[in-house]
Amino acid sequence: MKTGLDRLLADRSLLDQLKGRRVALVAHPASVTRNLVHSLDALIDAGVKVTSAFGPQHGLKGDKQDNMVETADEVDAEYGIPIFSLYGEVRRPTPAMMDTADVFLFDLQDLGCRIYTFVTTLLYLLEAAAEQGKAVWVLDRPNPAGRPVEGTLLVPGQESFVGAAPMPMRHGLTMGEMGAWFIEHFELDLDYRVVAMEGWQPNEGAGDAAGAGWGWPSDRVWINPSPNAAALNMARAYAGTVMLEGTNLSEGRGTTRPLEVLFGAPDLDAAAIHKAMRKLAPEWLSGCALRECWFEPTFHKHAGKLCNALMIHAEGPFYDHDAFRPWRLQALALKAIRMLHPDYDLWRDFPYEYETDRLAIDVINGGPSLREWVDDGSAGPDHLDGQATADEAAWVEMVRGHLLY
């Protein structure tokens, strides 16, 4: 399998189209070639005139740990070019930033989830490029979560940096495909192209012990695209476990396996919650294994306290690509906690991605419907499933014409 970056570097006719043009690169630590050479180094070595670089949330180096931890602009020590932060003083590239290049190469590894902010960064870049008359090339990369679509659509008016447009939580697209949909949806006019992958087969499994395939090629090394995206298992589970960021439950930050647990808390019985989940909607637990475990976060929520948790294993022989539904699985865990502990202080009330007027859980889900479903004792699994199923079908139809693979 070749990524868009690998294809660009191997195709002289593509590289020739960049001759005489100033080029900017949007990248992070996972922006590497098949041989693990960073795209900034590889492009310059190939003779591309790179005049600036941009880092998304967590920075070009990927060193910033948490949400709302900003990165400053800097000058690259080796190449002397400016490196602009799109998660610092600004999140949208300014006209002055856009003036540093003619063509913008977008080379970010995504997780296939609406809330993962790289997708919003792509939209903001496309909008700025349309305004400034710049070209954008997406060097396409795999969606490690594959093609499955899950979740309710973001409600218009609920947009944020973790919700760029009315899409579901698990969108099933690559960044190249998403860019094309953005251009259609927002009626943008710009020079846009996708350097497509070669040999990506999102609907095939590798059948090996590591459980690769089904979105992530078994012959590619996993590199964290952000500090807490430590494994393919996390990428698969993230469309559900990210909801924990809007709760007072630990998502495993401060441990070695963040965002791979359904919850962690010092005052909850994981086995009892698991039992309640199986009773409420056993079919929503399909496609993975859940294992009771314990951890003590070294930082973040419940730091220094022993937490009981349920670990998700969407990997190896436990993983069923078509059956696994992480958004419903996480929703079910929250529903079981509310059922067993009606007065539990579940929803975290703090500024989330610079949104101060809405609860974090509502920002994350693009509206209040999931939180309201969890808190409504009379609402069963069918209520949420009905809304989500309709929204998922609408999204699949909406983006069908943009699929490249």
Summary of the structure (lengths in Angstrom):
residues: 405
radius of gyration: 20.8
end to end distance: 12.4
largest distance: 64.9
contacts: 1395
relative contact order: 0.12
helix: 33%
strand: 16%
